[in-house]
Amino acid sequence: MRQFPGLWEWMANQIELGQLVMPSVGFEEVEKKVPDCAKWLKDNNLGQLSISNAILQDAKRIKKLLGIIGDNYHAKGVGENDILIIATARLHGAELVSDEGRQTNQPQEPSKRKIPAVCDMADVHVVCLNFIEYLKRSGMVFR
């Protein structure tokens, strides 16, 4: 925050405008992995999207498209929370920002797909950007 104060101010403004929100399961992951970031998000009143029944049903549909049965997620592919995050973005008509690596060659086995590849599936179709793409598209200049 000391190095890029303008970026953090802009993000706080995006939160205030409701342009930047997060599914509750995504926030829980941030809280476990980066508590300082979670505190900053809470202090700036980040909107958290609850997991509704409609989201659960869409996540179940996506899971089936990936051929995932039960809790047998592939270590190289998306996990349960990832699918819930994708379904949340889909049902809210929102873009998803993820820095998970893009797979240049789609795995033959759908269960090995990562978030961007799942978002790109014809039956999912969620716009997925990485953080740098999100910043560039905003057109913001930070001084």
Beta strands, then each sheet from edge to edge (+ up, - down):
strand 1: 21-23
strand 2: 47-49
strand 3: 96-97
strand 4: 128-129
sheet 1: 1+ 2+
sheet 2: 3+ 4+
end
